[in-house]
Amino acid sequence: MAKPVTFLVVDDHPVFRQGLVALIRSTDRYQVCGEAGSAAEAQEALQSSVPDIALVDISLVGQNGLDLVRTLKASHPSMLILIISMHDEVVYAERALKAGARGYVMKQEAASVMLDAIQTVLSGKIYVSAAMRDRLLETMFNRREENEAPSVERLSDRELEVLERIGQGYGAAEIAKMLNLSVKTVNAYRDHIKEKLQVDGAGDLRRFAVKWVQSRDT
Protein backbone atom coordinates (compact mmCIF):
# COMPACT_ATOMS: atom_id res chain seq x y z
CA MET A 1 0.00 0.00 0.00
CA ALA A 2 1.34 3.43 -1.00
CA LYS A 3 2.43 5.80 1.75
CA PRO A 4 -0.27 8.44 2.38
CA VAL A 5 0.37 12.07 1.43
CA THR A 6 0.07 14.22 4.54
CA PHE A 7 -1.38 17.75 4.63
CA LEU A 8 -1.37 20.79 6.91
CA VAL A 9 -4.30 23.15 6.24
CA VAL A 10 -3.83 26.78 7.34
CA ASP A 11 -6.85 29.07 6.99
CA ASP A 12 -8.49 31.41 9.49
CA HIS A 13 -12.01 30.78 8.16
CA PRO A 14 -13.22 27.62 9.98
CA VAL A 15 -16.01 26.80 7.52
CA PHE A 16 -13.73 26.98 4.47
CA ARG A 17 -10.98 25.10 6.31
CA GLN A 18 -13.38 22.30 7.21
CA GLY A 19 -14.53 22.09 3.60
CA LEU A 20 -10.95 21.90 2.38
CA VAL A 21 -10.16 19.17 4.90
CA ALA A 22 -13.21 17.19 3.71
CA LEU A 23 -12.09 17.62 0.09
CA ILE A 24 -8.61 16.32 0.89
CA ARG A 25 -9.99 13.33 2.77
CA SER A 26 -12.15 12.43 -0.24
CA THR A 27 -8.97 11.08 -1.85
CA ASP A 28 -7.85 7.80 -0.28
CA ARG A 29 -4.10 8.55 -0.40
CA TYR A 30 -4.49 11.98 1.20
CA GLN A 31 -4.36 12.42 4.97
CA VAL A 32 -4.73 15.62 7.01
CA CYS A 33 -2.21 15.62 9.85
CA GLY A 34 -2.86 19.15 11.09
CA GLU A 35 -5.12 22.20 10.92
CA ALA A 36 -4.41 25.80 11.89
CA GLY A 37 -6.24 29.11 11.92
CA SER A 38 -3.17 31.30 12.33
CA ALA A 39 0.58 31.33 11.71
CA ALA A 40 1.23 30.59 15.39
CA GLU A 41 -1.09 27.56 15.30
CA ALA A 42 0.63 26.35 12.13
CA GLN A 43 4.03 26.50 13.84
CA GLU A 44 2.59 24.64 16.83
CA ALA A 45 1.13 21.92 14.59
CA LEU A 46 4.53 21.38 13.00
CA GLN A 47 6.01 20.50 16.37
CA SER A 48 4.22 17.15 16.30
CA SER A 49 4.16 16.36 12.58
CA VAL A 50 5.73 17.80 9.41
CA PRO A 51 3.44 17.23 6.40
CA ASP A 52 4.35 16.58 2.79
CA ILE A 53 2.39 19.65 1.71
CA ALA A 54 0.83 22.70 3.39
CA LEU A 55 -2.19 24.56 2.02
CA VAL A 56 -1.90 28.15 3.18
CA ASP A 57 -4.16 31.20 2.94
CA ILE A 58 -2.62 34.66 2.53
CA SER A 59 -4.86 36.52 5.00
CA LEU A 60 -4.05 35.21 8.48
CA VAL A 61 -4.47 36.77 11.91
CA GLY A 62 -1.17 38.06 13.25
CA GLN A 63 0.99 37.37 10.21
CA ASN A 64 0.79 37.69 6.45
CA GLY A 65 0.49 34.28 4.81
CA LEU A 66 3.44 34.97 2.51
CA ASP A 67 5.63 35.67 5.54
CA LEU A 68 4.51 32.30 6.90
CA VAL A 69 5.48 30.65 3.60
CA ARG A 70 9.00 32.08 3.92
CA THR A 71 9.22 30.89 7.53
CA LEU A 72 8.01 27.39 6.66
CA LYS A 73 10.40 27.05 3.73
CA ALA A 74 13.31 28.21 5.88
CA SER A 75 12.59 25.64 8.59
CA HIS A 76 11.26 22.82 6.38
CA PRO A 77 12.79 23.20 2.86
CA SER A 78 11.39 19.92 1.54
CA MET A 79 7.78 20.71 2.47
CA LEU A 80 5.62 21.72 -0.50
CA ILE A 81 3.35 24.75 -0.16
CA LEU A 82 0.24 25.62 -2.16
CA ILE A 83 -1.48 28.97 -1.63
CA ILE A 84 -5.28 28.83 -1.63
CA SER A 85 -6.63 32.36 -1.33
CA MET A 86 -9.53 34.70 -2.01
CA HIS A 87 -7.06 37.32 -3.26
CA ASP A 88 -6.61 37.87 -6.98
CA GLU A 89 -3.74 35.74 -8.30
CA VAL A 90 -2.79 38.58 -10.67
CA VAL A 91 -1.68 40.51 -7.58
CA TYR A 92 -0.23 37.77 -5.40
CA ALA A 93 0.72 34.68 -7.43
CA GLU A 94 4.17 35.88 -8.47
CA ARG A 95 4.93 37.01 -4.92
CA ALA A 96 3.77 33.65 -3.57
CA LEU A 97 6.08 31.77 -5.93
CA LYS A 98 9.01 34.02 -5.00
CA ALA A 99 8.27 33.38 -1.32
CA GLY A 100 8.62 29.65 -1.87
CA ALA A 101 5.12 28.41 -2.69
CA ARG A 102 4.78 25.92 -5.55
CA GLY A 103 1.37 27.05 -6.67
CA TYR A 104 -1.53 29.47 -6.30
CA VAL A 105 -5.23 28.71 -6.65
CA MET A 106 -8.18 30.95 -5.81
CA LYS A 107 -10.83 29.86 -3.32
CA GLN A 108 -13.73 30.25 -5.73
CA GLU A 109 -12.37 27.54 -8.01
CA ALA A 110 -14.22 24.23 -8.28
CA ALA A 111 -13.19 21.27 -6.12
CA SER A 112 -11.80 19.54 -9.20
CA VAL A 113 -9.48 22.48 -9.85
CA MET A 114 -8.29 22.43 -6.22
CA LEU A 115 -7.47 18.72 -6.50
CA ASP A 116 -5.74 19.28 -9.82
CA ALA A 117 -3.62 22.05 -8.27
CA ILE A 118 -2.68 19.77 -5.38
CA GLN A 119 -1.74 16.91 -7.72
CA THR A 120 0.30 19.26 -9.92
CA VAL A 121 2.33 20.52 -6.97
CA LEU A 122 2.80 16.99 -5.61
CA SER A 123 4.13 15.89 -8.99
CA GLY A 124 6.91 18.47 -8.73
CA LYS A 125 5.42 21.09 -11.03
CA ILE A 126 4.22 24.65 -10.40
CA TYR A 127 0.48 25.37 -10.52
CA VAL A 128 -1.12 28.64 -11.60
CA SER A 129 -4.08 29.22 -13.89
CA ALA A 130 -3.47 29.24 -17.65
CA ALA A 131 -4.14 32.99 -17.78
CA MET A 132 -1.67 33.63 -14.97
CA ARG A 133 0.95 31.43 -16.60
CA ASP A 134 0.73 33.54 -19.77
CA ARG A 135 0.95 36.71 -17.70
CA LEU A 136 4.06 35.49 -15.86
CA LEU A 137 5.76 34.62 -19.15
CA GLU A 138 4.89 38.02 -20.55
CA THR A 139 6.21 39.72 -17.43
CA MET A 140 9.44 37.74 -17.63
CA PHE A 141 10.10 38.98 -21.15
CA ASN A 142 8.95 42.54 -20.50
CA ARG A 143 10.43 43.20 -17.05
CA ARG A 144 10.67 46.89 -16.38
CA GLU A 145 14.09 48.46 -16.09
CA GLU A 146 15.03 49.59 -12.59
CA ASN A 147 15.25 53.23 -13.66
CA GLU A 148 11.65 53.38 -14.86
CA ALA A 149 8.73 54.84 -12.91
CA PRO A 150 8.12 53.29 -9.48
CA SER A 151 5.71 50.35 -9.47
CA VAL A 152 3.84 48.30 -6.88
CA GLU A 153 6.56 45.64 -7.18
CA ARG A 154 8.56 47.77 -4.74
CA LEU A 155 5.97 47.36 -2.01
CA SER A 156 6.16 44.75 0.73
CA ASP A 157 3.42 42.10 0.94
CA ARG A 158 1.63 43.93 3.76
CA GLU A 159 1.93 47.29 1.98
CA LEU A 160 0.38 45.71 -1.10
CA GLU A 161 -2.54 44.45 1.01
CA VAL A 162 -3.09 47.96 2.36
CA LEU A 163 -2.89 49.50 -1.13
CA GLU A 164 -5.40 46.96 -2.44
CA ARG A 165 -7.91 47.89 0.24
CA ILE A 166 -7.39 51.61 -0.28
CA GLY A 167 -8.20 51.02 -3.94
CA GLN A 168 -11.33 49.14 -2.93
CA GLY A 169 -12.53 52.24 -1.05
CA TYR A 170 -11.79 51.30 2.57
CA GLY A 171 -10.56 53.83 5.12
CA ALA A 172 -7.74 53.40 7.62
CA ALA A 173 -9.99 52.20 10.46
CA GLU A 174 -11.69 49.61 8.23
CA ILE A 175 -8.36 48.38 6.88
CA ALA A 176 -6.98 48.11 10.41
CA LYS A 177 -9.91 45.91 11.44
CA MET A 178 -9.66 43.73 8.32
CA LEU A 179 -5.92 43.11 8.75
CA ASN A 180 -5.96 42.95 12.54
CA LEU A 181 -3.68 45.99 12.82
CA SER A 182 -3.83 49.29 14.68
CA VAL A 183 -4.91 52.41 12.79
CA LYS A 184 -1.49 53.87 13.59
CA THR A 185 0.21 50.93 11.89
CA VAL A 186 -2.03 51.23 8.82
CA ASN A 187 -1.18 54.93 8.55
CA ALA A 188 2.52 54.06 8.79
CA TYR A 189 2.08 51.60 5.92
CA ARG A 190 0.32 54.31 3.92
CA ASP A 191 3.26 56.66 4.46
CA HIS A 192 5.69 53.96 3.30
CA ILE A 193 3.55 53.31 0.22
CA LYS A 194 3.46 57.01 -0.69
CA GLU A 195 7.23 57.23 -0.34
CA LYS A 196 7.91 54.15 -2.47
CA LEU A 197 5.43 55.16 -5.16
CA GLN A 198 6.51 58.82 -5.01
CA VAL A 199 2.94 59.93 -4.34
CA ASP A 200 2.45 63.15 -2.35
CA GLY A 201 -0.95 63.27 -0.66
CA ALA A 202 -3.70 60.95 0.55
CA GLY A 203 -5.91 61.94 -2.37
CA ASP A 204 -3.24 61.11 -4.93
CA LEU A 205 -2.60 57.78 -3.22
CA ARG A 206 -6.30 56.94 -3.29
CA ARG A 207 -6.54 57.76 -6.99
CA PHE A 208 -3.47 55.67 -7.75
CA ALA A 209 -4.85 52.75 -5.71
CA VAL A 210 -8.27 52.87 -7.38
CA LYS A 211 -6.73 53.04 -10.85
CA TRP A 212 -4.40 50.14 -10.01
CA VAL A 213 -7.23 47.95 -8.71
CA GLN A 214 -9.36 48.71 -11.77
CA SER A 215 -6.50 48.06 -14.21
CA ARG A 216 -5.75 44.59 -12.83
CA ASP A 217 -9.43 43.63 -12.97
CA THR A 218 -9.70 44.37 -16.68
N, C-alpha and C positions, 0 to 999 in steps of 0.2 A: 504493500500500500504506500502511495506517495506521501511524502512528508507534507503536512498542511502548511499553507501560507498564512502567516500571522499578521494581524493588523492592529494598529493603534488609531483610534478615531478621535480627532480633536476639533470640537465645534461647540460654541457657547449657546447654541439653540438646542435645547433638549429634544424637542419633537423631531427636528431634522436629523439630529445625531442618532436617535433611536431608529429612524427610518433607514439611515445609511447602514447602521449595524444590521438591521433585518435584511437589507439588500445583500450585504456581504455574506451573511450566513445562508443565503439562498443557494450559494455555490458550495458544493460539498467540500472542496479542497481548502476553502477559506475559513479562517478562524479568528475571531476578535479576541485579542488578549488584553486589551485595555481601552478605556474610554476616558476622555477628559473634556472639561468645559473651559479650561484656561491653560495658559502656558505653564503655570506652576503645577497644576494637576497633571499635565503631560509629563513634566520632569519627574514627578512623584511616581507615576505609572511606570516609567522606564527603570526605576530602581528594582522592580521585581521581574520585569520581562522586557527584552528589547525585540520589537517586532521586525518582520521582513520589510514592511511598508507602513508608512504613516499617512493618513489622510488628514490634511490640515486646512482649516479655514483661515482667511486673512484677518478678519475682525475678531479679535479676542480681548477679553477683559484683562487689563494690566500690561499687555504686551502685543505689539503688532505681530501678526502671524508670520511675516517674512523674517522678522528678527528671530522668531522661534525656529524657523527653518535653518537659519545660519547656525544657531546654537546646536540644534540636533545634528546637523552635518558635521560640526566641529567635534562633537562628542561621540557620534556614531556614524562614521563616514560610509559604512556599507549599507546603512538603512536607506531605502528608497522613500521618496516623499512625493505625494501628489496633492496639489492644491485643489480644493473644491470650494468655490466661493461664489457669493452673489455679485461680487464686483466685476465690472466689465474686463474681459481678458485683454482687450486692446490697451487698457491702462496698466494692468498688473502682470500679464503673462511673462513678458520679457524680464521684468524685475524678479519674478518668482524663479525663473530658470537661472538667472545670474546668482540668486541666493542659494541655489543648490537643489531646488525642486526638479523633478523629472517630467512634470506635466502640469497642466492647468485645465480644469473643466468647470463650467459654470453650473450653479445649483439647479437652474431651471431645466437642464438637459434631462432627457428621458433616462430611465434606469438602464436601458440597453447601452446608452452612450457612456454612462458612468462605468459600467462593467467593462466596456471596450477600452476606456481610458486606463482602468486598473490593469487589464491584461497587457496593454501596450507597454506600460511602465515596467511591469513584471518581466516582460520579455527583453528588457534592456534598451528599449527605444524611448523617445521623447514624445509625449502626447500634447498636442494643442489642436484646435479646430483647423479645418482646411483653410478657412479664411485667414486665421491668425498665422498659419504657417506661411502663406503667401506674403502676408504683411511683414513678417520677420525677415524673409528673404529679400524683400524690397528694401527694408531698412538697412540690412547688411550691405547692400550694394549702393545705397544712397545716404550713408552716414554723414551727418553734418560735420563740417570742419569745426575745430575747437574755437576758431576766431569768429564764427558766425554769431548771430543774435542768440541771447540766452534762451534756453528751452527748459521744459519741465523735467528733462532728464537730469538736471542738476539738483533737483529736489530729493530730499530723503523720503523714505517710504511714508513716514508719518506726515511730513509736509505735503506730500501728494494727496493723502487722505483728506487733509484739511482743505487743500485747494479744490478738490473734487466737491466737497460739501458746500464750499463758498459758491461754486459755480451752480450748484443745485438750489441756491437761494437761502441756505441756512445761515443764521447769525452765530456769533461766538458762543453764546450760552447754549444754543441748541447743539452746536458741534461738540462742545465740552461734554454734554450729557451723552451724546451718541458714542463718543470715543472714550468715555470714562476718564476725562481729564478736567483740570480746573480751567476756568475762563482765562485766568492769567497765563496758563501754559498755552492755550489756544492762541491768545494774542501774541505770545512770543513766537509761536510758529508762523503766524501771519507776518510778523516783522521779518523773520528769516526768509520767507517766501518772497516778500517785496524786494528784499536786498538781492537775492539770487536772480530774480527775474528783472531786476532794474525797473521796478514799478514804484511810483512815488506815493500815491495816496490810496486810501481804502476804496474809493470809488473806482480808481483805475484798476486796482486788483480785482474787484468784483467783476468789472467788465471783461478783463482778461480771462477770469475763471469761467464765466458764463460762455464766452466765445469758445474757450478750449473744450468745455463739456459738450457744447453743441457740435463742434467740428468732429469730435471722435465718435459721435452718435450717427453721423451721416454716412 
